[in-house]
């Protein structure tokens, strides 16, 4: 029997599969949009579906239901992961936080600056946020393909980097990609969020309660003018990570241990198993429930709806070049530069067995901006031609970043192995903790 995997190992494996699934669905969408049946793809995107409740109704296209509705669930999962990592995970250590935050800030600011340098004064200037984001599923998927040749510390760093990067993307969307606000619905959203925060503070453990408040919060945020996906992150911060009082579970454990007939003991054990499942914190239970849903449905559907870019003779332009330059050049420069400054200042250190050559590879993989970059593209551009340029830039840059990052890390693993055989080990100082 093989040894059980750690939670982080299971997470990495799941994300690697998610990356593969995203590649397949994105490829299907791209081929569909460039086939003789391209009109059916566009028609499917813009088909409207309406939900009605009494006199109230909500009528959105399939594209908007996916980007505003399903992606709110994705952002809920992102928010839960951010909260967990900050409180009890990889971002609970000051030095780990410093390294991830410095690298993420560099990895957001430098790509945005390069994009602006190419598009200053042009119609595509609003797309500066497109090359700022990192797709964690793709990046970890590439690392998983490289196997044990990659130090665990690099996977932990890249995960922390992507989580901070996602938080930065949420802030950018909220502050810079909101056109107008309806104060009435904004106030209703604030009251609903306040109710969710109060429920979490009081220790309410029912996921049904947070689901009901989440639906209301999503609707009010959608109507307020903020992007509806912000509701997912706001709700995540309200879900408590505290566990229920264990007294009842200890009594059930004692009862299960009492002697009895086989079927009686079996029934007790099944009851105990159900109790132990409910003994997890609401945050852990919700994250566990959402992860397969987001992995196998939300992200593939998002890729299918958004990656269908029709290639035309004018498909590449200043916007595409800005995105490609930002992701392929700006990301590694910003990530490695930010991390180097943090280490140089003494507020952070490299993870154990991770070298600067590994960090360059991580910076290249951070240029895989697929999901978040496509998402921001939809917010940044209303003009169809500019949106096509942005999406083409994202797709090309993400493929190149994955290829270059994998090749660099494979070369780095051979170099590190050769150095180890020669008696020169990688960075492994006293502060180099994972």
Protein Blocks (a to p, Z undefined) as FASTA:
>chain_A
ZZdddfklmmmmmmmmmmmmmmmmmmmmmmmmmmfklmmmmmmmmpccdddehjbccddd
fklmmmmmmmmmmmmmmmmmmmmmmmmmmmlpfklmmmmmmmmmmmmmmmmmmmmmmmgo
iaklmmmmmmmpccfklmmmmmmmnmmmbcfklmmmmmmmmmmmmmmmmmmmmmmmcfbd
cfklmmmmmmmmmmmmmmmmnopabfklmmmmmmmmmmmmmmnopafklmmmmmmmmpcf
bdcdfklmmmmmmmmmpgcdfklmmmmmmmmmmmmmmmpcfklmmmmmmmmmmmmmmmmm
mmmmmmmccddfklpcfklmmmmmmmmmmmmmmmmmmmmmmmmnopaccdehiafklmmm
mmmmmmpmklmmmmmmmmmpmblklmmmmmmmmmmmmmmmmmmmmmmmmmmmmmmmmmmm
nopacdfbfklcZZ
